[in-house]
């Protein structure tokens, strides 16, 4: 059985590479942007027709949230049109697709954990293109597994944890947003969940939510990084209005994970435990 992974140099793609040794029953093919750019439909089909995977894990995406505000067409080609092409191919050749989406499909006005049935209303271009990708995929390949996740970090790539760890060693005082609520996701945990789904012999297509357990702000996240690492930097809570960005962020995007736990018997680690594991590796 062959598994093709897009976005192979990203955080999730890199964590999936680390799991290959644990799944010798599968032949993994890793595709980076150079080998298979998701903004090029013709290239996508050329690669898929050559490789003919049984499973595709679409870990690739246009994820530059602020930059997307001025690059809507490119973000749409990758996050929407490219996803449609993957779905159409999987539908035609009876392949299974796991597609990664985002909590940014929500507007942030909820005050309770968001289920898969909660209304989506993106407030930035990135979220809008990811939502269009979800809709396109569900229309052309309803058997796909779509996993929305949030606040992804890893020992690989650029992310909040690594940035905070660096800044806390460079600065005496740091301001971190305290009015955006959600839960971080350790990409290593997410990679294991995806492989558990693929190898479970249970395949139930549809939307799922996955992040680590707990409910925190970015300030809480930064404070815990400081505590675990023993940094001396002062971390102060600030409102998001004091840190303007090109793209708006949802103020509340806590994901309800009940469905994925029930359908795939997933045990979800608490965010603090996962953060400690990641920082120990880092």
C-alpha positions as CSV (number, residue, x, y, z in Angstrom):
1,X,0.0,0.0,0.0
2,X,1.4,3.4,-1.0
3,X,0.9,6.6,0.9
4,X,1.7,9.9,-0.8
5,X,2.3,12.9,1.5
6,X,2.2,16.5,0.2
7,X,3.9,19.4,2.0
8,X,6.7,17.0,3.1
9,X,9.1,19.7,4.3
10,X,6.4,21.3,6.6
11,X,5.9,20.6,10.3
12,X,3.4,17.8,9.8
13,X,5.1,16.4,6.8
14,X,8.4,16.2,8.7
15,X,6.7,14.5,11.7
16,X,5.2,12.0,9.3
17,X,8.7,11.2,8.0
18,X,9.7,10.3,11.6
19,X,6.9,7.7,11.7
20,X,7.8,5.8,8.6
21,X,10.0,3.3,10.5
22,X,6.9,2.3,12.6
23,X,4.8,1.5,9.5
24,X,6.9,-0.9,7.3
25,X,3.7,-2.2,5.7
26,X,3.4,1.1,3.8
27,X,5.4,2.5,1.0
28,X,5.7,6.3,1.7
29,X,6.3,8.9,-1.1
30,X,7.0,12.4,0.2
31,X,6.3,15.3,-2.1
32,X,7.6,18.8,-1.4
33,X,6.6,22.0,-3.3
34,X,9.3,21.5,-5.9
35,X,8.2,18.0,-6.8
36,X,4.4,18.7,-6.6
37,X,3.3,22.2,-6.2
38,X,-0.4,22.4,-5.2
39,X,-0.9,25.5,-7.3
40,X,-0.3,23.6,-10.5
41,X,-3.2,21.2,-11.4
42,X,-1.4,19.7,-14.3
43,X,1.6,18.8,-12.2
44,X,-0.6,17.3,-9.5
45,X,-2.2,15.0,-12.0
46,X,1.1,14.0,-13.6
47,X,2.5,13.0,-10.2
48,X,-0.6,11.2,-9.1
49,X,-0.9,9.3,-12.3
50,X,2.8,8.2,-12.1
51,X,2.7,7.2,-8.4
52,X,-0.9,5.9,-8.1
53,X,-1.1,6.1,-4.3
54,X,-3.7,4.2,-2.2
55,X,-3.7,7.0,0.3
56,X,-2.9,10.7,0.1
57,X,-2.2,12.8,3.2
58,X,-2.5,16.5,2.1
59,X,-0.3,18.2,4.6
60,X,0.6,21.0,2.1
61,X,-1.1,24.3,2.1
62,X,-0.7,28.0,1.7
63,X,-0.3,29.0,5.3
64,X,1.1,32.6,5.3
65,X,-2.0,34.0,7.0
66,X,-1.1,37.7,6.7
67,X,0.5,37.5,3.3
68,X,-2.7,35.7,1.9
69,X,-4.5,39.1,2.3
70,X,-2.5,40.3,-0.7
71,X,-2.1,36.9,-2.5
72,X,-5.6,35.7,-2.6
73,X,-5.3,34.1,-6.0
74,X,-2.3,32.0,-5.1
75,X,-3.8,31.0,-1.7
76,X,-7.0,30.0,-3.5
77,X,-5.1,27.9,-6.1
78,X,-3.3,26.0,-3.3
79,X,-6.0,25.7,-0.6
80,X,-9.0,25.4,-2.8
81,X,-8.4,24.5,-6.4
82,X,-5.5,22.1,-5.8
83,X,-7.5,20.3,-3.1
84,X,-10.4,19.9,-5.6
85,X,-7.9,18.2,-8.1
86,X,-6.7,15.8,-5.4
87,X,-10.3,14.9,-4.5
88,X,-11.3,14.4,-8.1
89,X,-8.4,12.0,-8.6
90,X,-9.1,10.1,-5.4
91,X,-12.8,9.7,-6.4
92,X,-11.8,8.4,-9.9
93,X,-9.2,6.0,-8.7
94,X,-10.8,4.9,-5.4
95,X,-8.0,6.2,-3.2
96,X,-8.4,7.5,0.3
97,X,-7.6,11.1,1.1
98,X,-6.8,12.7,4.5
99,X,-6.9,16.5,4.1
100,X,-5.8,19.0,6.8
101,X,-7.8,22.2,7.4
102,X,-7.9,24.9,10.1
103,X,-9.8,26.5,13.0
104,X,-9.6,29.7,10.9
105,X,-12.7,28.7,9.1
106,X,-14.6,30.1,12.1
107,X,-15.2,33.7,13.0
108,X,-14.3,33.5,16.6
109,X,-17.6,34.6,18.1
110,X,-18.5,31.3,19.8
111,X,-18.1,30.9,23.5
112,X,-18.3,27.1,23.5
113,X,-16.0,24.5,21.9
114,X,-16.8,24.3,18.2
115,X,-18.1,21.0,16.7
116,X,-17.9,20.0,13.1
117,X,-21.5,21.2,12.6
118,X,-20.8,24.7,13.9
119,X,-21.3,27.5,11.3
120,X,-18.1,28.5,9.4
121,X,-17.6,32.2,8.6
122,X,-13.9,32.9,7.9
123,X,-12.7,36.4,8.8
124,X,-9.5,36.3,6.7
125,X,-8.5,35.2,3.2
126,X,-6.5,32.2,4.5
127,X,-9.5,30.8,6.3
128,X,-11.8,31.6,3.4
129,X,-9.6,29.6,0.9
130,X,-9.3,26.7,3.3
131,X,-13.1,26.6,3.7
132,X,-13.6,26.7,-0.1
133,X,-11.2,23.7,-0.2
134,X,-13.3,21.8,2.3
135,X,-16.5,22.5,0.4
136,X,-14.9,21.5,-3.0
137,X,-13.5,18.3,-1.5
138,X,-16.8,17.3,0.1
139,X,-18.6,17.8,-3.2
140,X,-16.2,15.8,-5.4
141,X,-15.0,13.2,-2.9
142,X,-17.3,12.9,0.1
143,X,-15.4,9.9,1.4
144,X,-12.4,12.1,2.3
145,X,-11.4,12.6,5.9
146,X,-10.9,16.3,6.6
147,X,-9.2,17.2,9.9
148,X,-9.4,20.7,11.2
149,X,-6.6,21.6,13.5
150,X,-5.2,24.6,15.3
151,X,-2.1,26.4,16.5
152,X,0.3,23.8,15.1
153,X,3.9,23.6,16.4
154,X,6.8,21.1,16.1
155,X,10.5,20.8,16.5
156,X,10.5,21.3,12.7
157,X,9.9,24.6,10.8
158,X,8.9,28.0,12.1
159,X,6.2,28.2,14.8
160,X,5.2,29.9,18.0
161,X,7.0,27.7,20.4
162,X,10.4,28.0,18.7
163,X,9.9,31.8,18.2
164,X,9.0,32.3,21.9
165,X,12.0,30.2,23.0
166,X,14.3,32.4,20.9
167,X,12.8,35.7,21.9
168,X,12.7,34.9,25.6
169,X,16.5,34.4,25.4
170,X,17.0,37.6,23.5
171,X,14.7,40.0,25.4
172,X,13.9,41.0,28.9
173,X,10.2,41.8,28.3
174,X,7.8,40.2,25.9
175,X,4.1,41.0,25.2
176,X,1.9,38.2,24.1
177,X,-1.8,38.3,23.0
178,X,-4.2,37.1,25.8
179,X,-7.6,37.6,24.1
180,X,-7.4,34.8,21.5
181,X,-8.5,31.4,22.9
182,X,-7.9,27.9,21.6
183,X,-5.6,24.9,21.9
184,X,-2.2,24.2,20.5
185,X,-1.5,21.1,18.5
186,X,1.8,19.2,18.6
187,X,2.3,18.1,15.0
188,X,3.9,14.8,16.2
189,X,0.6,14.0,17.9
190,X,-1.4,14.9,14.8
191,X,0.9,12.7,12.6
192,X,0.2,9.8,14.9
193,X,-3.5,10.3,14.7
194,X,-3.4,10.4,10.9
195,X,-1.5,7.1,10.8
196,X,-3.9,5.6,13.4
197,X,-6.8,6.5,11.1
198,X,-5.1,5.1,8.0
199,X,-4.0,1.8,9.6
200,X,-7.2,1.2,11.7
201,X,-9.3,-0.5,9.0
202,X,-12.0,2.0,10.0
203,X,-12.7,4.6,7.3
204,X,-15.4,7.0,7.9
205,X,-15.2,10.1,5.7
206,X,-16.3,13.5,6.8
207,X,-15.2,16.5,8.9
208,X,-13.2,16.0,12.1
209,X,-11.6,18.3,14.7
210,X,-8.3,17.6,16.3
211,X,-6.0,19.5,18.7
212,X,-4.5,18.8,22.0
213,X,-6.7,18.9,25.1
214,X,-7.2,22.1,27.2
215,X,-8.2,25.7,26.7
216,X,-5.7,28.5,26.7
217,X,-4.6,31.9,25.2
218,X,-1.4,32.6,23.4
219,X,-0.2,34.3,26.6
220,X,-0.9,31.2,28.6
221,X,1.0,29.2,26.0
222,X,4.0,31.5,26.2
223,X,3.9,31.6,30.0
224,X,4.1,27.8,30.1
225,X,7.1,27.8,27.7
226,X,8.8,30.2,30.0
227,X,8.1,28.1,33.0
228,X,9.2,24.8,31.5
229,X,12.5,26.3,30.1
230,X,13.2,28.5,33.1
231,X,13.6,31.6,31.1
232,X,14.0,34.9,33.0
233,X,12.1,37.1,30.5
234,X,9.0,38.9,31.7
235,X,6.0,37.8,29.7
236,X,3.1,40.4,29.7
237,X,-0.5,39.8,28.6
238,X,-1.6,42.3,25.8
239,X,-4.8,42.6,23.8
240,X,-4.7,41.7,20.1
241,X,-5.6,45.4,19.3
242,X,-2.1,46.3,20.5
243,X,-0.6,43.9,18.0
244,X,-2.3,44.7,14.6
245,X,-1.8,42.3,11.8
246,X,-2.9,42.3,8.1
247,X,-5.3,39.4,8.7
248,X,-7.9,39.2,11.5
249,X,-7.7,36.2,13.8
250,X,-10.7,34.5,15.5
251,X,-10.9,35.4,19.1
252,X,-12.2,32.0,20.1
253,X,-11.5,28.8,18.1
254,X,-11.5,26.0,20.6
255,X,-12.2,22.7,18.8
256,X,-14.6,20.0,20.1
257,X,-12.8,16.7,19.5
258,X,-15.6,14.4,20.6
259,X,-16.3,13.0,17.1
260,X,-12.7,11.9,16.3
261,X,-12.4,10.4,19.7
262,X,-15.6,8.4,19.2
263,X,-15.2,7.3,15.6
264,X,-11.5,6.4,15.6
265,X,-10.9,5.7,19.4
266,X,-8.4,8.5,19.6
267,X,-6.8,9.4,22.9
268,X,-5.9,13.1,22.9
269,X,-2.9,14.2,25.0
270,X,-3.1,17.4,27.1
271,X,-1.4,20.4,25.6
272,X,1.0,20.8,28.6
273,X,2.2,17.2,28.3
274,X,2.8,17.5,24.5
275,X,4.6,20.8,25.0
276,X,6.9,19.2,27.5
277,X,7.7,16.4,25.1
278,X,8.4,18.8,22.3
279,X,10.6,21.1,24.3
280,X,12.6,18.0,25.6
281,X,13.3,17.1,21.9
282,X,14.1,20.6,21.0
